[in-house]
Structures are given as structure tokens and as C-alpha cells.
């Protein structure tokens, strides 16, 4: 998660601190929340998409506010834990260089996954879907060049539902950052918005005093 914290604008902050404690907290949190909404929108737009679950799972949490401060967290929900892998990537390649070749178990899992992908493409090319996949195992009468084993049937049913198979993940997945670029691009606009709203708010209360 990315944290938006109000800093700088020392004179505005000093005047804000001079207000009553409750007043400062009540009016500062909505301003910071507006900045968080700006950040949220950019993160959702930049998030990698396959099912859009990651983008939809990015939300704001207003965590606390008091005299002269307010905090909001912007980032993916717990269900989108995999966002960190997109943001930072996976691995550096050092493990293979330092500890030797890929383990046989890992190599076998990758080979099984690649084989299952090949079988699925052949099934799709012949329009063998859904219950027909099970028939390919039970009767082997659908014109395919192989009979599905019980294990392969289970793997094909998982793939048909969009599930995950061991061997699919590869090391050294390149990073696809979206949170850091969102902060880099959006923060100057958020800061400007917060400063302008604080100045307008303080001017209003000074005029009424």
C-alpha cells in the first residue's frame, strides 16, 4: 500500500495547528481523502489487467486523523496480494547462478504445464469443451491423437475454469509497476490540491474570526 502524508507548507500547517483540535482533524481528513481518491484512480488505470480483479481491488482506507495530520492508505485489498509481484517482479536470476541448475522437480512441473497447454490448444482447435473433455478421457472417441490420463483430465478441467497449475509461474518475471508510477505522476497534483484547499479553508476561518 502507498501512504499519502501531508508534509511541507509550514505556514499553512502552523495556522492549521492553531485551530481547535477537533476542528483541525474534522476538516483535514476529507481533504487528504480527496487526494487519495486522485491517487486511487491513477493506480486503477495503470494496474495490469487480465481479469481486472487487481484494478477493482484497489481501495482507500482512512486510518487516522488528528490535530495537524491525516493519513490515508491507497492500495490493493488483501485478496489482491499478488499485486506486489507485479509491482516488484519475481526473482533476479541470482539463485540459478549461485546454486546451480533448476531442480528436477521444478523442471518436471514446467514440462507438465507446457504439455497441458499443448493439449488444451488441441482440444480447443477441435471444439472439445466442457463435458466433452471428460468424454475424451472416458471414451477416447473424439478424434484426438491421445487418451487423457486421469491426472491430465483433472489438469484440463482446472485450466478450463481458469485455474492455476503448478509449473505456470516462471522465475525472474519482469516487474510491471503501477503504484510507484502513480505516486510519481500524481503526487504533485495531490500536493497542489491539498495546499489550495488548506489555504482556502484557513482564509475562510480567518475572515470569520
Secondary structure, DSSP 8 states (H G I E B T S, - for coil): -EEEE----HHHHHHHHHS-HHHHHHHHHHHHHHHHHHHHHHHHHHS--SSSHHHHTEEEEEEEEETTEEEEEEEE-GGGTTHHHHHH-S--SHHHHHH-S--HHHHHHHHHHHHHHHHHHHHHHTT--THHHHHHHHT--SS-SS---HHHHHHHHHHHTT---TT---SS------HHHHHHHHHHHHHHHHHHHHHHHHHHHHHH-
